[in-house]
Amino acid sequence: MRILLDTQCWLWMTASPERFSSRARALVESGEHELFLSAASSWEIAIKHGLRKLTLTEPPDRFVLSRLDRLGVRSLPIEHRHALHVSTLPAHHRDPFDRMLICQSQLEELPLLTADPQFAMYDVSTISA
């Protein structure tokens, strides 16, 4: 299975995998699934780190890139079609990073691993973290 990781879930993978449900933890640790992290998540991490809302053990560029490789998570770039698809989403909430993940999940047909209940308001396949 191919799975898109919500930013929070990817951060849990790097530092506190015990926060996952047993099912979700098995999915991310099995090595049988192709896991993706959106460039939108890297952007969110960089912004939150810059605002001092997220503490990392090293600068975001080193932190994210080294852990992507270490965890075997693939990068998902943001394409124009992803960005333009945002205009089709209902305005359930305004978080631009979440909205981009929803678009990527829909267009790439990737279920989204998340602990955020707001994703359920959208027409998107989710896996509960």
Helices and strands as residue ranges (DSSP letters): E 2-5, H 7-15, G 17-19, H 22-29, E 34-38, H 39-50, H 60-71, E 74-76, H 80-85, G 86-88, H 96-108, E 112-114, G 117-121, E 126-128
